[in-house]
């Protein structure tokens, strides 16, 4: 009897602690009668655990005393240890069986009545202990990698009710600060730039509108001298002609390619500027980064603005670089073949397909 009471007390501990009180309360509100019954006891928290530990200790101690009268002390101690092992190791392996849940459900109303009387003194003792000795609750998380592993585990959990999109955003946010600007910026080779001296005629306006983007770096003299930013919305509001410099925002802000995305986000929030010129350690212009580039790394998905036509500008840059490399190899083959007569040159030119100009993806 004492052995059975010990196992029942341990089984109740495992069953009541299997599902957190918050989750039982949610299920009870949704009409789950089993959860509502279990919550009557689980709602008392540490008082329930104290009662069950008390019952476990008294029954296990009583079992040892009873057996020690029949068997040698060492054998009684071994039997008691085996009983506790059976309860905490073997029973916990199956978490909570159907029998354990039924017992817990049947015992919940009785435990609730007992706890209604004993909760006040137990709670007072618990508060007194915490006053003299703080009892921290450890999350079992030590580093960011542990939290990432937890999110990965949550995705495969059978009873997970957190949206996949939310889990992806949380994961992207955690690794956001580890990324550098150079990892996500739009490379210079695919950036559409505008000269401050360009006329705002129909052709230029059509080209910019057809580019699929809403903001463009503006340069003066040469493309390394960035003087401002041209917003397509300002251009569309302008009816008369003129030059780009009369419409552009005369402000160019810079970020270093080795800075983190956290720095880029802080710069955007502080300056309310949505486009930054990216430079390297030699103060050379190497690309741009926009607010969309930064936010994409937080939400984990491409953000395509109202004019965008391409989702991954960096992939386009790789394609263009590959085209240039192939053209360079072809040119070297022509040079290494030696001088040719005018007739052979004409034949080569006729047989060689016309080279399409590199596609410029405008930002």
N, C-alpha and C positions, 0 to 999 in steps of 0.2 A: 504493500500500500504506500509506504513512504517512498519507495523507488518510483512508483507510478506517479505520485504527486510531484516528485522532483522533475520527472520528464515532462509532465504536463505544464509545470511552471516555466520550464525552459522553452517548451514549444510555444507557449503563449508569448513569451518575450520575442521569439523569432517572428511570430505571426504579426503581432502588433507593430513591430518595428519594420516590417517588410515594406509597407507603403507609408510615406510621410503623412502627418496629420493634415497638412494643407490639401494634399491630393484626395484624401478620404472625404474632406469637407466638400471639395468640388464635386466628387462623385455623388455624395449625399444630396447636394442641391440639384443634381441632374436626375434624381429619382432612384438611385441605387440603394435598395433597402439593406443589403449586406454592409455597404460602406457606412450607411447611417447608423447601423447597430454597432459596428466596430468603433465608430467615432465617439460614441458615448463614453468609452473607456479611454481611447487614445487622446482625447481632448485634455485629459489631466496631465499629460506630459511626464515630467520627472516624478510626480506622485505615483503614477502607474508603474514606472520602472522601479521605484523604491519598494512598492508592495510586492511586486513579482520577485525582486531580488531577495526580499525578506523571506518570502515563502520558499524560494529555492534553497536559501541557506539553512533555514530551520529543518526542512524535509531532508536535505542531504546530510545535515548533522545528526538528525534523528536516525537516519538509515545507518550511519556509521556506528552510533551507539548500540543500536539493536544488533547489528551483525557482529560487533566486537564481543557480545555476550555469548555468541555461538561459535565463532571462529577466532583464531589468533588475531592479535591486534594488527600485525602486518598484513594479514590476508584481508581483514576488514577495511584497512586503509586502501589496499589495492582494489577491492570491490567498489568502494566509494569513488575512487579516482576513475575507474572504468565507467561508472554510472554518469559521472559529470562529463567524461569524454564522449560518451554515447549521446548525451543531450546536446552539447555545444558543437560537436564536430559532425557526428553522423546525421542528427536531425537537421542541422543547418545546411547540410549538403543539398537537401531537397527543398530548402527554404521553407515553404509552408505547404503541407499536403492538404488534401481535401478534408481529412479528419481533423488536422490542426485548425483549419479555418472554421469548421463546424463547431469545434470546442471553443475557439475564441469568440465566435458569434454568440454561442450559448452563454458563455461566461461574462460577456460584456455588460449586460444589464446588472448582474450581481456585483461585478467589480465597480461599476459606476455608483451604485448605492454605497459601497464601502468607501470609495474614494470621496464621495460627497461629504462623508463624516471626517475622514482622515486627511483630506487635502490641506486644510488650514494648518494643522501642526507640522505636517511634512513640508509645506511651502515655507513656513516660518523657519524651520531648521535648515532648509536649503538656502534661504536668504542669509541666514547667520553664517553658514559655511562660506558662502561666496563673499561675505563682507571681510572675512579674515584671510580667505584664500581664493584668489581669482581662478576660476576654472575655464580656461579658454577652449573654444570649440575649433578644432583644426579642420581646415577645408581639404587637406591632403593635396594641396596644390603648392608647388614651390617656385616654379618658373613659368614663363609664358608658354613654353612648349607643353607643359602639363595641361594648361587651359585649352590649347589647340587640340591636344589628344582627346580631351573631354568633348569638344565640339564634334570631332570626327566620330567618336563613339555615340554621341547623341543622334547623329544622322542615321545610324544603323539600328538604333533601339526600336524594338517592335511597337512599343506603346508611345513613341515620340509624337507630340502634338505641336511641336515648334515648326513653323513653316521653313521649308528648305531655303527660301530666299533670305529669311532672317538669319539662319545659321551661316549662310555664305557672307552676309554683310558683317556679322560678328567676326568671322575668321579674317576677312579682308581688312577690317579695322585693326585687328591685333597685329598684323604684319605690315600695316601701312607705314609706320615709322621706320621700318627696316629698308625700304626702297629709296633709291636715289633718283634725283631728277633725270639724270642721263638714261635711266632705265625706262622711262615712260614719256620723255619729251618727243616732239615731232622733229625729226632731223632737218637740217637746213636744206638738203637736196630736194625735199618735197614741199617746202614752204613757198607759197605764192607771195611775192613781195611787190610793192607798188612804189613807184618813184613819186616824190613830192611834186615833181614838175609835170607829171602826166595830166593830160587834159581829161576833164570829166565829160567826155563825149559818149555817144550811144554805144560805140564799139567797146570802150573800156568798161562801161557799166554793164553791158551784156556779158563780157568775159568774167567780170567779178561775180555777177549773179549766177552765171552758169558753173562757176567753180564749186558751188555747193557749200560755201562757208560764209561766215558772217563777220569776220574781222581779219585784217591783213596788216602786217608790219609795213611801215613806210620808211624809205631810206632817202637820204639826200646825197647826191654826188655818186657814191658807190654803195654797194649793198652791205658793206661792213659798218656804215654810218647810219644806224637806226635812229630816226628822228621822231617817230610817233606811231600811232595806230589808226587805221581807217576802219570805221564800222559801217557795214553795209546799210544798216537802217538809216544812218545819217545821209548816206549817199542817195538812198531812194527818196528821202524827203526833199532833196534839193531839185528844183525844177530847172534853174538856169545852168549854164555851163560854168567854166572856171577850171581851176587846177586842184589837184588832190590836197595840196597844202592849205587850201582855204576851208577844207572840210574835216581834215584829220584832227585827232586829239594829239596835241603837241606834248606828248609825254611818253618816254620810253623807260621802262623799268627792267632791271637785270637781276638774274639769279645765276649762281654758279652750278655747273652740272654735277658737282660732287655734294651739293647740299641735299638734305633729305626731303621727302615729300611733306613731312611735317613743317619744315621751314617754308616750303612753297605755299602750303595752306595758310600758315600764319601771315605770309606776305599778302595773299589774296584778301584775307579778312581785314587786314590793317589798312590796305591801300584802296580796296574796292576796285582793283584793276584786274581784268580777266585774262590778260595776255602778258607774258613776261618773256623777254629775250634771254636765252641761255648762252653763257659764255664759258670757255674753259680757262685753264690756269694761265694761258698766254693772252687772255682777254680777247680771244677770237670768238666771233659769233658762230655757234654750232647748231642752233635750233631755237625752237620756242616751246613754251609749255603754257597751256590754257587751263581754265578752271574745270573744263570737261575732262582733261587728262588726269587731274587730281581726283575729281569725284569718282571717276571710273574705278580707281584703285580702292575706294571706300565701299562702293556698292557692289564691286566685283563683276560689273557688266559694262559694255560700251555705252556711252552716252552720246547719242547722235543729235546735234542741235537741228533747228528747223531747216537749215540749208545744207546740212551734211549729206554727202552721197557715199562716203567711204567709212567703214567702221574701224579699220586698223591702218592708220597712216604709216606706222612703222613697218608693217609687212609690205606696203607699197614701196617704201624706200629700199627694202631688200631686193625687190624685183627690179627696180631701176638700176641699182648697183650691179646686179647680175647682168643686165643688158649692156651696161657700160664695159664690164669686164669681158664679155664675149666680143664686143666690138673692138676692144683693145687687142685681144688675141688675133682677131681677123686682120687688123691693120699690121700687126707684127709679121704675120705670114706673108702679107703682100710685100712688105719691105724686104724680108729675108729672101724672097724669090728672085731678087736682083732687078736690074733695069730692064725695062721692056720697050719694045718699039711702039710707035704711035698706033699701029694697027692692032697690036695685041692689047694695048690699053683700052682701045675702043671695044674690042671683043669682051674683055673683062667687065667693062662698064655695062655692056649690053646684057651679059649673062648674069651679072650680080643684081639681086633684087634691090629695089629702091628702099633705102633705110628710112623707116618711119622716125620722125622726131620723138625723143623720149616724152612719154606722157607726164605732164606736170600736174601733180595733185595739189590743189591750192587750198591753203588753210586760211 
